[in-house]
């Protein structure tokens, strides 16, 4: 089922050749402020992040965060996908895009494709999403996708997030 094509996007598994893009995305001030500082500062660290994160998730779960690129140009824009965290009872939707691609509906388009993959290919009955309480654009996106808030939790000590859930009834 991968890559996941949409009208404007190609969503595909990361490879180690995507390390330069990954390095840039993980060091965007918005990524650090709204998601986390992953401490990735070199191409080698970006390759390690890919190996320990998305690539390991593909091997263990058959899904993970995928690269989102423009379908016509092949330009990498962000990442979106399904994450299996030990700290959460269900798979959660994750996404991050470079600022130059915000406000154009790309995150919504990628998220819808990933939700469909979870429902149709994986047979999930629902999905979670976690978001920093002050990340209004991300909250708005989740609500547009029909996610509903279900509570707050500390993902890591001192890092409170709002948890959302969508039911695929």
C-alpha positions as CSV (number, residue, x, y, z in Angstrom):
1,X,0.0,0.0,0.0
2,X,3.0,2.3,0.3
3,X,3.8,4.7,-1.1
4,X,0.5,6.4,-0.3
5,X,-0.4,8.7,-3.2
6,X,-2.8,11.7,-2.7
7,X,-3.7,14.4,-5.3
8,X,-0.6,16.4,-4.4
9,X,1.6,14.2,-2.3
10,X,3.6,11.0,-2.2
11,X,4.0,9.5,1.2
12,X,6.7,6.9,1.4
13,X,9.0,5.1,3.8
14,X,12.1,7.0,4.9
15,X,15.5,5.8,3.7
16,X,19.0,6.8,5.0
17,X,19.3,9.0,2.0
18,X,16.7,11.2,3.6
19,X,19.0,12.2,6.5
20,X,19.8,15.7,5.2
21,X,16.1,16.5,5.1
22,X,15.5,14.9,8.5
23,X,18.3,17.0,10.0
24,X,16.7,20.2,8.7
25,X,13.2,19.2,9.9
26,X,14.3,18.1,13.4
27,X,16.1,21.4,13.9
28,X,13.3,23.7,12.8
29,X,12.4,25.9,15.8
30,X,8.8,25.0,15.4
31,X,9.6,21.2,15.7
32,X,11.7,21.8,18.8
33,X,9.1,24.0,20.4
34,X,6.0,21.8,19.6
35,X,7.4,18.3,19.5
36,X,10.8,17.9,21.0
37,X,14.5,18.6,20.7
38,X,15.8,15.3,19.5
39,X,19.4,16.4,19.8
40,X,20.1,15.6,16.2
41,X,22.8,18.0,14.9
42,X,24.7,16.0,12.3
43,X,24.0,13.9,9.2
44,X,25.3,10.9,11.2
45,X,22.9,11.6,14.0
46,X,20.0,12.0,11.5
47,X,20.9,8.6,10.0
48,X,20.8,7.1,13.6
49,X,17.5,8.8,14.3
50,X,16.1,7.2,11.1
51,X,17.5,3.8,12.0
52,X,16.3,3.8,15.6
53,X,12.9,5.5,14.8
54,X,11.1,5.2,11.5
55,X,13.1,2.3,10.1
56,X,12.9,0.3,13.3
57,X,9.2,1.0,13.5
58,X,8.6,-0.3,10.0
59,X,10.4,-3.6,10.9
60,X,8.6,-4.0,14.2
61,X,5.1,-2.8,13.3
62,X,4.8,-2.4,9.6
63,X,4.2,1.3,9.9
64,X,5.9,4.4,11.3
65,X,6.6,8.0,10.3
66,X,6.8,8.4,6.6
67,X,8.4,11.0,4.4
68,X,5.9,13.4,2.7
69,X,7.0,14.8,-0.6
70,X,5.4,16.9,-3.3
71,X,4.1,14.4,-5.9
72,X,5.0,16.5,-8.9
73,X,8.5,17.7,-7.9
74,X,9.7,15.2,-5.3
75,X,10.6,17.9,-2.9
76,X,10.4,16.7,0.7
77,X,7.9,18.7,2.8
78,X,7.5,16.9,6.1
79,X,6.7,13.6,7.7
80,X,3.4,12.0,8.7
81,X,2.5,8.6,9.9
82,X,1.5,6.1,12.5
83,X,3.5,5.7,15.7
84,X,3.3,2.8,18.2
85,X,4.4,4.2,21.6
86,X,4.7,2.0,24.7
87,X,3.3,4.9,26.7
88,X,0.0,5.0,24.7
89,X,-2.7,2.3,24.5
90,X,-3.3,2.8,20.7
91,X,-1.4,3.9,17.6
92,X,-1.1,7.6,17.3
93,X,-1.0,9.9,14.3
94,X,2.2,12.1,14.1
95,X,3.2,14.8,11.7
96,X,5.6,17.7,11.2
97,X,6.1,19.9,8.1
98,X,8.6,22.6,7.2
99,X,7.2,26.1,7.7
100,X,7.2,26.9,4.0
101,X,4.5,24.2,3.5
102,X,2.2,25.3,6.3
103,X,-1.3,26.7,5.6
104,X,-1.7,24.9,2.3
105,X,-3.6,21.8,3.4
106,X,-0.6,19.4,2.9
107,X,-0.7,18.2,6.6
108,X,-4.4,17.6,6.3
109,X,-4.0,15.7,3.1
110,X,-1.2,13.5,4.4
111,X,-3.0,12.9,7.7
112,X,-6.2,11.7,5.9
113,X,-4.1,9.3,3.8
114,X,-2.4,7.9,7.0
115,X,-5.8,7.6,8.8
116,X,-7.2,5.7,5.8
117,X,-4.1,3.4,5.9
118,X,-4.6,2.7,9.6
119,X,-8.3,2.0,9.1
120,X,-8.1,0.0,5.8
121,X,-4.7,-1.7,5.8
122,X,-4.2,-2.2,9.5
123,X,-7.8,-2.7,10.6
124,X,-7.5,-0.2,13.4
125,X,-10.8,0.8,15.1
126,X,-9.5,4.2,16.2
127,X,-6.4,6.3,16.7
128,X,-4.8,8.7,19.1
129,X,-3.0,12.0,18.5
130,X,-1.0,14.0,21.1
131,X,-0.4,17.7,20.8
132,X,1.2,20.4,22.9
133,X,-1.5,22.5,24.6
134,X,-0.4,25.7,22.9
135,X,-0.1,24.3,19.4
136,X,-3.3,25.9,18.0
137,X,-2.7,25.0,14.3
138,X,-2.1,21.4,15.1
139,X,-5.2,21.3,17.4
140,X,-7.3,22.9,14.7
141,X,-6.0,20.2,12.2
142,X,-6.9,17.4,14.5
143,X,-10.4,18.8,15.1
144,X,-10.9,19.2,11.3
145,X,-10.0,15.5,11.0
146,X,-12.8,14.6,13.6
147,X,-10.4,13.9,16.5
148,X,-11.9,14.7,19.9
149,X,-10.0,15.6,23.0
150,X,-10.0,12.8,25.6
151,X,-7.6,14.2,28.3
152,X,-4.2,15.3,29.2
153,X,-1.1,13.3,30.1
154,X,2.6,13.6,30.7
155,X,4.4,12.0,27.8
156,X,7.7,12.6,29.6
157,X,8.1,14.1,33.0
158,X,7.1,17.8,32.9
159,X,5.9,17.6,29.3
160,X,2.1,17.7,29.4
161,X,0.3,17.0,26.2
162,X,-3.4,16.9,25.2
163,X,-4.5,13.5,23.9
164,X,-7.1,13.3,21.1
165,X,-8.8,10.3,19.7
166,X,-10.7,9.4,16.5
167,X,-13.1,6.5,16.3
168,X,-13.4,4.7,12.9
169,X,-16.9,3.5,13.6
